[in-house]
Amino acid sequence: MSALKLRFIVFFLLVLPIGFAQSSLIDYSKIDQTAAILEKELDSVINAEDPNAVALVVEGDKLNGIELIVMDYIRKKYPAIADVKAKSDKDTDLSEVLNTNKLVILLGGPSQNSAAAQLIEKNLLKEKEHPSSDILSIYEGVNNAGSKIFVFSDKRGFKNVARLGPERSPLAKFMPPAAAVATASLLSVFLASLWSYISGPVRVVAAKLLTGWRKKKASIKREPKSFSVGRFSMKYRELLAILVGAVVYGLAVTLAVTGLGIPIFEVLKISIIGAIVFFTVREIGRILMCFFMDLHTEYLLWFPGAFFAVLTGYLGNTLNTPGFVVEHKDKEVLFNRYTLIKYLIVLGTFIISVTFFVLNILTPSTGLQLFAIISSTYAATEILPFRPCPGKDIMKWRPILHIISLVIFFSSYILFNFVI
């Protein structure tokens, strides 16, 4: 079996249960009631000889999930709507929407359809009550010509933030946004991997340059300060590294999502809070596992990785880590135990990302969306097989387990962030 076929099968198996889960959330009797309410509003389209002459349908380029299922159902119920040739929001000027004498139907909320986003900003739309409002948002308004405007979107289209980082990336001047995401991701991995090869010589040169300065200073090297909570001891520098790493990662994710555009400060606030909570839970889990297994580890800030994360986040997407865990000098002797802890942490991160992703389908919110992005991105990054990512040791420890995990974690990351 070819690698391409294998990837397709894995991807299909990942998508299939999510598709069933989304379908199970839809109460089609409520959708029928909603369609009945809209039938009068859509009468001019349903009874027109040429639906294209009386309706303008603008389809967002980021439609997904429940929204596609529901709209496909409505189109089957009213074939005339399906007969209207939909235009892309990228090819539609807002003035056309505002001045046409046709009935306007926008598919996708502000995070999926740029025309809907601009209408919401101008306060030209208000939410319409309907029986299936638990999964589907319908907004209505009137344009300058007196024609009705309807926006159909799943809840996430209104509750979640549009991922505009790739479109606002400096790379987007030279390539499509999707290519900008791929390029930024590859650059992120390349820079981190390259640094793992050149960091040794760089440290040697830096040490030689600093030798004279160190001799002149002649200071005594002291043990790093620490504090204790019961039987647990933690260095202040480790606590600071975790905090700074979380802030840096929250900034990188914010840049990847917003591209320095609005609502950057809202997203930054939520991302940093989410990253701090996420990092804290992860590292407490590590510390507890190490304590009970009598192992010694410490989280260190990785300055090159922090810089690469922010840089590539600004370019459209980041796959980098701002810090890493170092082991005690007995690592080689207890390699299996240390690596088991690393794998459990990455696995836990993946499970957290799936949890947030599912919750964001059930009850969409900006916070859940960003928490899912943070955790899924981190899981995908850490399973990569190069230092300082744990994936390097996991591959050496259990090659088959690493390959399976890499395919599942990375496919899920792509699925969560760019497909559904």
Sequence and secondary structure as in RCSB ss.txt:
>XXXX:A:sequence
MSALKLRFIVFFLLVLPIGFAQSSLIDYSKIDQTAAILEKELDSVINAEDPNAVALVVEGDKLNGIELIVMDYIR
KKYPAIADVKAKSDKDTDLSEVLNTNKLVILLGGPSQNSAAAQLIEKNLLKEKEHPSSDILSIYEGVNNAGSKIF
VFSDKRGFKNVARLGPERSPLAKFMPPAAAVATASLLSVFLASLWSYISGPVRVVAAKLLTGWRKKKASIKREPK
SFSVGRFSMKYRELLAILVGAVVYGLAVTLAVTGLGIPIFEVLKISIIGAIVFFTVREIGRILMCFFMDLHTEYL
LWFPGAFFAVLTGYLGNTLNTPGFVVEHKDKEVLFNRYTLIKYLIVLGTFIISVTFFVLNILTPSTGLQLFAIIS
STYAATEILPFRPCPGKDIMKWRPILHIISLVIFFSSYILFNFVI
>XXXX:A:secstr
  HHHHHHHHHHHHHHHHHHHHHHT  HHHHHHHHHHHHHHTHHHHT SSGGGTEEEEE TT  HHHHHHHHHHH
HHSHHHHHS  EEGGG  HHHHHH SSEEEEES TTT HHHHHHHHTT  EE   TTTTTEEEEEEE TTS EEE
EEEEHHHHHS    HHHHSGGGGTS HHHHHHHHHHHHHHHHHHHHHHHHHHHHHHHHHHHHHHHHH        
EEEETTEEEEHHHHHHHHHHHHHHHHHHHHHHHTT TTHHHHHHHHHHHHHHHHHHHHHHHHHHHHHTT  EEEE
E HHHHHHHHHHHHHT     SEEEEE TTTTTTHHHHHHHHHHHHHHHHHHHHHHHHHHHHS  HHHHHHHHHH
HHHHHHHTSSSTTSTHHHHHHH HHHHHHHHHHHHHHHHIIIII 
